Amino acid sequence: MRLCCPLSYRQASLNRSERQQAVMKRHGIVVRPEGDLGATFNPGAAKHADGHFVMLVRSVPKGYQKIGTVNQFDDNYTSHLSLWEGAAPDKDFKLVDAAALKPDQSFDKFGLEDPRITKIGDTYYILYTSIAKGLSQPDADEGIRIALASTKDFRTFEKHGVIGPDRRCKAGVLFESGGKVHFMWKDEAGVERTMMSPAPEDFTNPAAWQKMWASYDIEKDQLLGPQNNGYEAHGIEPGAPPVELPEGLLLVYSSISDDFKWTISLMLLDKKDPKKILAKSEAPSLRPEADYEISGDVNNVVFPCGAVVDNGRLYVYYGGADTICAVGSEDLDTIRAALKPFRNNPLPPKPAQP
């Protein structure tokens, strides 16, 4: 993979008029429901050491029903994670295991959702949203947490348990940078925002996380909140684990626009201090426009959970309309040119509505 020399963001030679917004090339659907599966979407992705590509996909068996006109479903809507593999990053993936990770623990008995895969050492760590209560239960929000699993070979898996704080939270991302492990997550206890917290040294031990959260000031960890720019108006959410480049950590993230469409955007974080935003795209790299993104179980959604770099291109794996998995890609140099230097850290949150 060819990487250009690190950019100096304070002395960037490209002015605003010369910057082009990176628009991802769509490669189409790579996973669609088959067999007993009614929906397959929001894939975590990784490039295996032997060169092939792996996805863990949020999957829902057939038989669920939508409730009314809102994006709600009955209690038959219980997700598990299926395993898919592919020889190329942008071609169809083949189903390997329809139920690689099942809802078989008290903290995830009503579902495993939206996995993100990170390799640290020789182990792949999987963060997922764990659902402990049925969607129809009045206290369902109290059962939405972030849990951790791991594998070395994508054939056997170990569940470690809940690691997120004791509040409604989703979209966990674990990654290593600067010799430290970091935890990025979406806080939904109020304003939907992305948080960046340290991970305890024993990060596979839920008790170590509980001890940390017990005396931890979460409010100091905001990375990015809703913005008054249209496409980030109703919430910010981590997408794929950051990709390390010479210049920094390239983060693929999702946001909800003012017209309630889910989009995909990019930002660059500092390697030594990932809470520092070095650069950011000025508009989404991908909006729901294709038929499989506009129409499905939940309309107008492109939702990223995985990203890999292959031959100088960033491949982003995302769910389309909560029904299928698709992939988009962009050349890394084009992405670099599209990122706008960012000097105000942290970004100011959108003012609360009266």
N, C-alpha and C positions, 0 to 999 in steps of 0.2 A: 504494500500500500504506500503510495506517495503522499507525503505530508509536506506542505510548504512551511517556510520558516515562521516562528511565532510572530504574531502581530503585536505591535505596540498600540494599544487602544487609545492612549493619550495623544499619540502622534499619527493617528490613522490618516492616510492620504486620500481615502475615498470620502468625498463630501456626500451630503444627503441626496442630492439630485443624481449622483452616480450610483448610489446603492440600488440594487435590484432585490425585490422580495423573492426569497427562495420559494418556489412553488413545486411541490413534490410531483414527480411523475407517478401516475397510477399504473400498477401492474395487474390490478384486478383481484378477484377473489382467489384465495389459495386454500381456504377451508370452508366447506359448507356442510350443513347438517346431513347426516346419513344414518341409516339403520334406525335405531330407536331414539335418536337425538332430534329434538325439535328446534334447537338453537345452539350455535357454536360461535362464540365471539370473545372479544377482549383477551387476546393471546399474549402471554409472556413468551419471550423468545431468547434463544442463545445459540451461539455457534459452538458446536462440540469440538473437543480437541482433535478428533479424527477428520474434521472438515465438514461434516454434515450439519444440518440446521434442525433445531428442536423447538417445538412449541408446546406449552401447556395451555389448554384452551378452556375457558369457562363454558360449560356445556349443561344444557337443561333437557331432560327427557321429554318426549312428547306427552301430551295429556294435560298441560297447564292451560289456564284460561285467563284472558285479560278481564279486568274488572272495570266496567264503564268506559269512559273515553280518556281517562288519565292513565299515566304509565304505572299502573298497579296490577298485580296478578294474584291469583289464589295461592293457597299453601302447597299446591302441587308444583309450584315454580321453585324448585330446589336445585341449585347448581352443584356440580362436581367438576373436577378437572380431568380432561381427556388429553392423551399424549399423541402428538403428531410429529412426523419427521419428513425432511425434504433434502434432496441432493443439491438444490440451488436456492438462493435466497428469495427468488421472485417467481417460482413455479409452484404448481400444486403440491401440497403436503399430503402424506398418506397417514391414515389412522393406524396407530400402533396399539393403543390401549384406550378403550372407550371410557374407562373409569380408573385412571391411574391414581387419583386421590379422591376418596369418597367422604361424604358427610357422616363420619362415624365417631366423632368425639362430642362431648357435651357443648364445647364452645363453637362447633361448626355443624351441628346436626341439622340445621336448616339451610346449609349451603356454604360452598367455597367459591369466592368470586374474584375476578380481576387479578390474576397472579402476575407477579414481577419476578424475574430470575436474575440473580447476580452470582458470578463466580468469584469466590475468595479462596485463594490457595487451590486445593484440588477438589473443593466442594461447591456445588451449586445450591445457593440458598433461595428459597421461594417464599416471598411474602404474599399473603392473600387476605382478602376481606372475609372474616369468619362471621357467620350468621347463626346465632344461638337461639333465636326465637322466631316463630312463624310470622309472616308478614301481616297476618290478620290480627295478631295479638296487640292489645292497646299499648303495651310497653315494648314493642318490637325494636325501637331505637336503642334500648339498653343492651341489646344483644349484638350490636354491630361493632366489631372490633378488628384489629389487625393481628394475624397469627403468622407463625414461622414454621416452615418445613425445610428439609434438606435432602439432597441426594448426591451421589457420586457418579451414578451411571444411568439415571432416568429409568431404572427398572425397579429399584427398591427405594422407598421414601420413608423418612422419619418425620413425624409431626412433633414439634417442640412445645407448642402452645401459644397463648396470647402474649404479645409483647408490647402492644400499644397501650396508651394511657386509658384509664377507666372513664371514658367519655366516648360519645359517638365519633368514630374516626374511620377513615377508609384510605385506600390507595397508598399502601406502604411501599417504600423503596429503600433497600439496604445497599450501601456501596462503600468502597474503601478509597481513601485519598489522603495523601500526606501521612501515611502510616497509621491512620485512624479509621475506624468504621463509623459511618454516619447513617442516620435514620431520617428519611424524608417522608412526610405523611400529610394527609389532608384532614384538617380539623373541621368537623361539621357541628360543633357545639356552639352555634350562633352563626357568625359570618363564615362562609366557606372560604378557607384560605390554606395555603401550603406552608408547612412548618418544617424546620430543619433542626434536629436534635442530635446530641451525641449518643452513641450506643455504649452500653456498659462493656467492660472488657470481656466478660463472660456472656456474650450476646445471644447465645443459644439457650440460656437459662431464663425462663420466665420470671423466676424469683428475683433475679438480678435487675430485671426491668421494673418489677413492682417496687423494689427498694428505691430505685432511682426516681420513679414517678412520685413516690410518697412525699418527697421533699423538694420537688422540682418546680421551678417557675416557668411554665409553658409559654407565658406571654412574651418572653424575650426571644422566642425562637421563630417568630414569623419571618418567612422568606418573601412571600408575595400574597397579597390579598386582592380582592376585586378592584378593578380600575375603571376610571371614567373614559374609556377609549372604545366602547362599543363591543369589541370581541371578548373582553374579559370582565364584562359588567356584572355577571351573576356568580362568579366563582372561579377559582384556580385550583388545579389538581395535578399532582405529579403524574407523569406518563411512564416512560421507560426509565430504568436505571441510567444514570449519566454515562456517556461515552467519553473516555479520556482522550484528549488531543493535546499536542504540545502547548497550545494556548490556554487550555483550561478544560473544564468539564462541560460537555455539550449535553444539555438537558432537553428532552422532548417532553412537552407538557400539554395538558388539555385545559380548555376554559369554556365557559358558557357565555354566549354572546347576549346582547340586549334583546335579540329576537328568539332567545332560547334555542340556539343551535350550538352543538358541541363542535369545537374546532381543535386543530393541532398547531402548536407554535413551538419556537425554539428560543433558548437562552444559553449563555455561556457563564459558568460559575468559576470562581477562583479555586484552584486546587488546594491551597493552604487553608483558605477560609471559605467553604462552600456556601456560607450565608451571604457572601458578597457577590453581587451580580455584575459581571464585567461588561456584558453586551446582551442585547435582546432584539428579537425581530419586531418590526413595527406593525406587522399584520400577520394573520395566520398563514402557515405554509400549506395547510389543507383545510378546506371547508366541505361540508356535506353537499355534494353536487351530483355524484353518480346515483343511478337508480337504487343500488344496493346500500347506499348511505342515507338516502332520503326516506325510503320506505321499508319498514320492518316492524319488529315488536315495539321498538321505540324509535320514532322517526327523527331524522335530521341529526344523526350522531356519527362522528368519527372519533373513536376513543382508543388512544395508544397505550399499550402495556409493554411492548418490546421493541428493541432497536439493536441492530448489529451493524458493524462496518465491514464491508467486503470490497476489495479492489477500489478503494478511494471513494466509495459511495456509502451513504447512510441509508439503511433500509429500516423503515418504520412499520411495525406490525400493529394493526388496529382492528377494532370491531366496527362493523358497519351496521347501523340501526339495530344494535343488540340482536343480530341474527346470524351474521357471517363474519369471517376473518378475511381481511385484505391486506395488501402491502403497497406502500409507496416508497419512493427513493429520491435522493438528490445528491449531486456531486458535492463533496465536502468543501471544495474551493468556492462553489457558488453559495453555499451556506455561509461561509466566512464573509464573503462580500456583502451579504444581505444583513448581517448582524450590525445593529447600531450601537456604538459605544455608550455605555451607561455609567453615569458618575454619581448618581444619588442613591445611596444605599442606607436603609432599605427603601424600596418603593413605597410611597405613601399609600395607605389603604384608602379605599373608597369611603367617603363619609357615610355613617350609618343613616338609614332612612328615619325621619321623625315618626 
